[in-house]
Amino acid sequence: MASNPSETSTGRWLDRWPLLVPLLTAAGFLGLFQAAFLLWSLESMGGGLEMALGVTRFGIIVGVLTLLLLVPAALLIRRFHPAWRRGERHRASWSACFAPAASVAGWILADQWVAGPWVAAALEPWVEAASALACGLAAMWVQPPRRWLRAGAVATLLAILSSLLPVGGPPPAPEGGEPAADVDVGAGGAGRPDVVLVSIDTLRADRLAAYGRVPTLTPEMDRLAGEGVVFTRALAASPWTTPSVASMLTGLPALRHGAGRPLGSGPTFQRSPLEGDLTTLAERFAAVGYRTRAVVANGFLSPWTGMAQGFEEFANPILKAGFASFMRDLPLTRLIVALTPAESWGDYRAEGITDQALTWLAEDDDGPLFLWVHYIDPHSPFQADPARLDPSVLIEMANQKQPEVLADGTVVGEIFVATDLVRSGTLWLGPRDRARLEEYYDRAVHYTDEHVGRLFAALRERSGERPAVAALTSDHGEEFWDHGHFEHGHDYYREVTQVPLLVWGPGLVPAGQVEGGLVGLVDVGPTLLDLAGIEVSEPAAADEGRSLAPLWQGAADGEKRPALPRFAGGNLYNLPAALVEDGPWRFLLRANDREELYDMNRDPEERYNVAGDFPEVAERYRRLLEPRLAAFLVDDAGNKPAELSPDELRALKALGYVD
């Protein structure tokens, strides 16, 4: 019987290169396995077809490179394989290639499993090694037909070629610098001051001396307070980042800009972005000739959540650091991360954020600059050394497990990442652990203050060349069991929703003035526009932002403008709720119909709910909040949950927001 010519030619090729075809087939197996593993690990985060294709390409390329690096091990295995000694070259070559690939797969599975709460940290490397060895030994006895190997080799070559072809990229960032329709670009740009917005994630107001802290943690911010105006009663727009920052950038309350709202049932963090039809602060500055720059450190602040609208340059190094966390799921890329300086993956510390801001400040350009700088250092994870930059901390945050008990009986060590376990009640912290977390938080605040000082020192130095104005604030605070809870995003008491607000501008803002009237984050944008000489439109409603400059100007003239109510809503965790602050009152309405009323003059720590003592006051504010709370409870008709980018999802996971 005549042999098939193609079989004969292929057989000669196999005889000539007995390692190549098994190597390609094993590489294809490992690449597809890694791609499937990555897709499985990201399944709960969504991402769509484009993300799936990108992850598959990444897994295949890394799989091929991994096995190429393991060729010496394959040759060694083949040399001592019994089949090789018997002259069965193809069988020995396949076993020698497939065994390392299976070992890597076994290690990946074990590494994922030991990251959970079931294995003690000391046993993790042993479990991973045992799994890799067992899978490798088992693979040596698997022998598929030769035609399967040839088909696998061809499929791997096709997969490699397709992985190298472009298939699109991440969703494009919103266009920056678009002018408002009624303003000419460049109109009056020359001579305007530089404008800087500094927001510090998770910063409680009571950590600043201007708000009563003794001894001080923040000498640099205290100096700013002495050089500018301090607002002692500033309200965040929400107890978490997305709605609160969106209010800063739009001058609208959380209810009406809509960013951060859940759009139906599903994962907690699939939230609505800031819509492109709203005009942002950056767009207003760009419209009159400002260069617009932003360097931020929070996974919720990204082009995909709409926060880059109007910025010509927008940097978020924590997204890059999140990618390093993602890469550690595979052994080869984990090695690359370990051998690469942590700064190269994204320096999201206050030091790195300030370095980038100073680079933009030093640009040789006569045009004015609008610069947004957002620090994240007081946010979890909590570290004894806040200056530490190590991607493994973010990885530990993403894979939270019960911490080991230390010799002194506590569980908060040099790094504490198990914030989600505390928030959920899975982990209980005693008084010493709680005190240690507050100490770490205070260290992070002090560390951030140091680098905020570097930023403002640069602004002072260049004041002779160009005037500058700035606002310093926070998106929200942090609760350390003040009302029985921990962290933020869940409730509306002052430790979470009262934020510091300092306005600074030598020659444009009076020094050392304190304003005790009620203001909100919605007022920050209009104030900066006003100080830059840009016309601020009249608010369409009382809950919209307005410039605060008339407050200190009126104080100088002996005229005081009455304060308007300010609102907060759109919490991330727990039942939806809404807050109104007005005069001496803070009124909170929850979705379970619970009312809470506090008199700030008599009870600034909100210990005594007086809704029953003042039913007429409670009823007045209830009528005001009921429609707002109802709106937070209703999905937007026809909308689907917004898909987050892979980079953003990894960054949120690393910060403990995504399980």
N, C-alpha and C positions, 0 to 999 in steps of 0.2 A: 504494500500500500504506500503510495507516494506521500511524502510529508508536505505539509502546507508551507509554501515558500516564506510566508510572513513569519510562521512559527520558527522556521529554521534560521532566518535572519535574526529574529529576535533572540533565539537561543544563543547564536554566536555572540550577539551583543551582551547578553547576560553573562556568558562565559568570560568575555573580555573585561567586563566591569561588574564583577559580582557584588560589589558593595553599593554601587550607585542607585540601582532600582530599589532595593530594600531601604536605603537611606531616605530616598525621596518619599516613599510610601509611609515610612515611620514619621517623617517630618510632617507629612500631610495629616496623619492621625493626631499628632501632638498639637498642630496648629488649630485644627477643627475642635479638638477637645478644649483648648484654652479659650477659643472664641465662644464655645457653648457655655463654658464656666463663667466667663465675663458677662455674657448676656443673662445668664441665670442670676448672677449676683446683682445685676442692675434692673431685674425685671420689675420690682416694685416701684421703680422710679419712672417708668415710662420711657419716653424718648423717641419712639416712632421708628420707621424703617431706616431713615438716614443714620440714626445712631446705631442701629443693629448692623448696618453695612460697615460703618466705621470701626466698630468693635470687632467684627469678624475679620476685617483686613488686618487690624492690629494683632489679633491673636494668631493668625496664620503667619505673618511675617516674623513675629517673635518666636513662634514654634520652630520655624525653619532655621532661624539663627541659633536657637538653643541647641538643636540637634547637630548643627554643623560644629559647634563648639565641643560637642560630646563625641566627635569622631574618634579622637584618641582612645576614649573609654571603649567605644565600639570595637576598635581594632584589638584592644587588649582582651575584651571578652571573647571575640572570635578566635583569637590565638589559643585560648585555653578551652574552647567549647569542644565537647566530645565529637560533635558532628564534623567539625573541621579536621580533626585527627582521622576520622573515617573517610575523608575525602568528599564529604557532602558540603561543598562550598556554599551553595545557595541557602541551604537550611541554616548553616552557621552564621552566614551574613545577615539573614533576616532576624534571627534571634539576637544577634549582637546589636542590631539597630533598634529593634522594637523594645528590648529590655530597658535601655536608658530612657526611651520615650515614655514607657509605662511607669518607670520610676519617678519621672518628673510629674506625671499625672497623679500618681499616688501621693506625692509630697504636697501637691496643690490641694487635693481633697483634705488631707490631714491638717494642713495649715489652716484651712477654712474652719474645720471642725474644732480644733483646739483654741481658736480665737473666741469661742463661746464660753459659757460659764462652767463647762463640764470638766475641764482639765486644768490642773494646777500649773502655774507658769513654769515651775522647775521641770515638769514632765513634758512640756511642749516639744522640745527638740528631739527627745527620745521617741515620742509618738510619731513625729514626722519622719524620722529616720526609719523606724520599723515599717511604716506604711510604704515608703519608697522602696525598701528592700523587698518586701513581700510582693509588691506589684511587679518589680523587676524580675524576680525569680519566676513568678507565675508566667510572665510574658515570654520567657525563654522557651516554653514548651508549646507555644502557639505557632502553628505552621499553616498559613493559608495556601491555597493553590497558587502556582506560579503566575497564572493569568491574572489573578487578583492583584498580585504585586505589580505587574505591568500596568494594569488599569489604575491602580493607586498612584503609581509614579506619574503617569500622564495627567491624572486629575490634580496632583499636587503642582505640577508645572503650570497647568492652566490657572489654578488658584493663585499661584505666585504672580503670574502675569496680570490677572485681574486685580490683585491687591495693589499693584503698582500703578494702575490706571486711576485717574481722578474720577470720583463719584460725587463731587460736591463737597461742601464744607459745612460748618456750623451755620445756623441761621444768621443772616447778616445783622449787624448792629444797626439800630435806628440811626438815620442820618443826623449828624450833629451840625450845629451852627446855622440852622435854618432861621431866617429872620421872621419876625412877626410881620403880618401883612401890612400894617400901617406905619412901619418904621423903615427908613432907608438905611441899608447897611453902611456902616462907617460914619453915620451922622454923629458928629461931635465926639468921636472916639478919642481924639487927641486931647490930652489934658485931664482926662477923667482919672480918678484914683484906681489903683489895683484893688480888687475886692477878693477877700479870702473868707470862705465858710469852713470852719473847723467843727466837725461833729465827732464826739467820742462815744463809741458804742458802750452802753451799759453803765454809764457814769452816773452815780447818785449825786444829787446836789449837795447832800450833807457831807461829802468828802472834801469840799472846798472851804477854806477859812471864811470866805465871803458869806457862806451859809451856816457858819457856826462851828466848823471843825477846829478843835484844839487838842493836841498840837497840829500844826498844818502838815498836810501831805503834799501840797501843791504850791510851792513857792513861786513857780513861774506863772501859773494861772492866777495866783493871788496878786502878782504884780500887774497882770492885765486888768484885774478887777479895780486896782487902784488907779489905773490909767484910763479907764473907761466907765461905762454905765453898767451896773449890776441890776438885773431884774430878779427879785427874790421870789417871785411867784409865777413861774413859767410852766405851762402844762404841755406835756407830750400829747401827740394826737392819737397814740395807741400804745399799749404796753409791749409792742415788739417792732422790729425794724422797718419792714416794708411799708406799712401804712404811715408810720411816723415820719420817715424820711420823705415819702411822697408828698406829705403835707408841707414839709420844708421847701420842697422843690416847686410846688404848685401854688401854695397859699390857700389850699382847699382842705376842709376837714376830711377825715377818713371816709365818711359816708359818701361824699360827693366826688372824690377822685377815684374811688373804687379799687385802688391797688391793694392787693393782699387779701381779697375776699375769696372764700371758698366758692368754687363754681360747680356745686353739686357734690354728691357723695363720692368718696374716694380718698386717696392718700392725703394726709393733712397738709402737705406742702405744695400741692398742685393748686396754686393760687393765682388770682388774676394779676396781670402786669399793670404797670402804669400806661394808660392808653396814649397812643401817639397823637390823638387829636387835642390833647391838653397842652397848653404852652408852659414850658418849664422855665425855671430861673435861668438856666444856662442859655436857653433859646432867646430869652429877653436880652441878656448881655451880648450874645453873638450878634443880635440884630442891630446893635449900635457900634459894632466894630471891636468888641472885646475878643481876645483870644480866650478860649474856654478849655480848661484842663481839669481833670479829676483823677485822684489816686485814692482808692477806697479799699477797705479790707473787710468784706463780709460777703458771703455767698449769695445773700438776697439782693445785693447791689450789683447788678450786671446789665449788659445790654439787653438780655432776654427778659428781664423784668421791667424794662423801660427806663431804667435809671440813667442811661447814657444819653438820653435825648438832649441835643444841643451841644454836646461836648465834642470838640475836634479831636481831643486825645483823652482816652479813658483807660486807666490802668487798674486792674484788680489782681494783685499778686497772690491772693489766697486761692484764686481759681487755679493758678499754676501749681501751688502747693498741694491742692486737692488732687491734681493729676498725678503728682508724685505718690500720693497715697494709693491711687488707683493702680499705678504701675507695680506696687509692691505685692499685688496678688499673684504675680508670676515670678518665678525664681530668677530669670535672667534680668528682667527689668528691676527687680528688687536689688540685685547686685549693682546695677547701674546707679540706682538712687543712693545706695549706701556709699559708693565710691565718688559721688559727686557732691561738691559743697552745697549745703542746704540753701544758701542764698540764691543759687542759680535756678532753683525751682520756684522762687517767689518769696521775697522777704516781706512778710506781712506784719512784722513787728513795727512798733512805733519808729524805731530807727530807720528801717527800710522805707516806710511811708514818708517820713520827713526827708530822707535823702532824695526821693523822687520829686517831692514838692520843691525842694531847693534847686534841683536841676532846672525845673521849669521857671522858677523865679529868676534864675541866672541867665535865661535866654536873652540874646542880644536883639531886642525888638522894641521899638518905640511905642507900640500899641499897648493899651491897658490889658490887664490880665484878670480874668475871673477864675479862681482856683478853689476847688472843693477838696478838702482833705478829711478823710474819715478813718479814724483809728479804731482798732478792735481789742486792744490788749486787756482791758478789764473784763472782757467776756470770757466765759469758760473755753477751754480747759484751764484749771487753776494750777499755777506753777509756783514753787518756792522761789525760783529764779525767773522773773518775767522777761529777762533778756535772752533766754534760751530759745534757739530756733532749731527745731528738729522735726522733720516730717513724721517720725514715728509717734510723736505726741498726738498728731491728728489721726493717725491710724488707730491708736489706742482709743481715741474718742469715738471713732466710728465703730469699733468692736468692743463696746463696753462689757465688762464682766465684774463680778463681785470682787472688790479689792481684798487683798490679803490683810489679816490683822497683824499690826506691827508689834514690836516688843513691848511698847508702852500701852497696848490695848486699844490704840486708835487705828483708823484705816486710811486717813488722809496722809499720804507720804509726800515725797518731793514733787510729785505730779498727781493731780486728781482729775480723772476724766469721767467718773461714773455719775455725772449730773443727771442723766436721764433716769437712772435707777433711783436716785434720791427723789426726783420730781414725781415719779410714779409710785413711790412708797415701797419699792422693792428693797431699798437700802436705807437703814435708819442710822443717822449720825448723832452721836452724843455731844455734850457741851464742848469738850476739847476739840473734837473734829470740826464743829461749827466755828469755833473761835479761830482755828487754823485756816479754814477757808476764807474767813474775813480778813485774816492777816495777809494771805496770798493776794486777795483782791486789792487790799490797800497798797501792797507792793507794786501791783500792776498799775494802779492809778498814779503812784509816785513816778514809776518808770515812764509812763506816758507823758506826765507833766514835764519831765526832763527834755523830751524831744519836741513837745509843743514849744518849750522855751527856745530851742534852736530855730524853729520856724519863725517865731516872732522876733528873735534877735536879728534875723536876716531882713525882716520887714523894717525894723528900726534903722538898720544900717543903710537901706536904700531910700529912706524917707526923704533925703535931700534931693534925690533924682525924681521920685514920683511919690505922691501921697498914697496912703493905703488905709482901707477900712476893713474891719473883720468882725465876724460874729463867732463866738465859741459856745457850743451847746452840746446836748446829747440826744440820742433818739429815744431813750428810756433809761430807767434806773435798774436796780437789782434788789430783790428781796432776800434777806438773810433771816428768815423766820420771824420778821417783824409782826406779821399777822398769821403766823403758822405755816407759811409756805416758803419755797426756795426758788430762786432764779427769777424769770420774768416771762411775759407772754400770756399770763393767766389771769391777772387781776389788776385793779386800778388804784390801789392805795398809793399814798404820796411817795413812798420809797421807790415805787416803780414809775409813776407818772409825773412827779415833780422833777424837772430837769434844770440844770444850771443854764443861765443865759447871760453872756457878757457881750457887750458891743463896744468895739475899740476903734479909734481912729484919731490920731494926734491932729489937733487943729480942726477936726470935724465933729468930734464927739467929746463932751465934757469929761474931765477926769474926776474919779472918786465919787460919782453920783450914784445913789441907790434909789431904785424905783420899786415900790411895793405893790403896785397895782397888778391885777391879773392880766397876763398875756399868754400867748401860746406859740408853738412852733410854726403855726400858720403865718405868724407875723414876721418871721425871720426874713423871708424873701423880699417882701415889700420894703422892709427897713433897709436892706442892702441896696436895693434899686434906688431908693430915695437918696441915700447917702452918696451914691454914684452920680446923682443928678439926672436920673432917668425917670420919666414921668410914671407915676404909679396910678393906675386906673382906680376909680372909686369902687369899693367892694359892692358886689351885686346883692350880698346878703350879710347879715350881722355876724355869721359864723366864719366868713372869709377873712383872710389876713389883711392887715393894714400896717402902714409904717408906724414904728414906735418912736421915730424922731420927734414928733410933736409932743410926746410925753415929757422929754427932758427940755424941749424948747418951751413948752407951756409952763413947766416948773420954773424956768428962768423968768417968764413973764408974769408969774403968779396965777396962771390959768391952768386948771387941771381938766383933762379930757376924761369923761366917764368911761370906766372899763366895761367891756362887753362880755357876755358869757363865752366860755370856751369849752369845747367838747372833746371827748376821747371815745374811741370805739374800735371794734374789729379785733378783739383779742384772739390769740392763736390757739390757746388751750382752754379747756373748761367750757361751761355754758356761755353763749354769747351774752354780752352785757354792754351797757353804754353809761358814760359819765358826763355830767355837766358840772362845771364849777362856775359860781356866780356870787359875787360879793363875798360874804363870810361862809357861804355854803358850798359843800360838795355833796352831790346827790348821785347815787349809783342805782341803776335799775337792771336787774338780772332777768334772764329768760325764764326762770322759774317763778317770776313775779315777786321776788324778794326786793324790798326797798331798803336803802341805807342812806341816812342823812347825817352829815357831820358838820359841826360848827367849828370852823378853823380858828376863830378867835379864842374859844374856850377849850378846844380839844384838837390841837394841831397833829396829834399822833393818831387820831381817828380810833379812839378806844370805845366811844359811847355813841351808839346809833340812836339818834333822837327823832327818827321818823314818826314814832308814836307820840312824842311830845309836841311836835309841830306838824299836825296833819295837813294844815292848809298849805304850808310851805312844800311839804312832800307831794301834795296833790298838784301843785303848780308845776313842779319840775317833772313829775310823772307825765303830765300831759305834753310837756316839751320833749321828753325822751321816748315816749311810746312809739311814735312813727319812725324814729331813727332806729330803735332796736328792731322794729318789725322789718325794716329794710335790710338790716344785717342778717335776718333770718330767711330771706327770700333769695333764691337763686336767680341769676340773670337769665331770662328766657332765651333759649336757643343757643346759649354759649356752652362750650365744652371746657373741661379743665385745661388750663394752659400747660403746655409741655415745657419743662425746664431743660436747659442744655445739659449735656453730660458733665461739663466742667462745673456748672453751678450745682448740680446734684451731688457731685463728689465733695465740693466744698461744704455744702450743708450737712452731708453725712459726717464729715470730719469734725464739724462743730457740735455734733450730737443732736441735730435737728431731725435727722432721718435715720431710722433704725436700719 
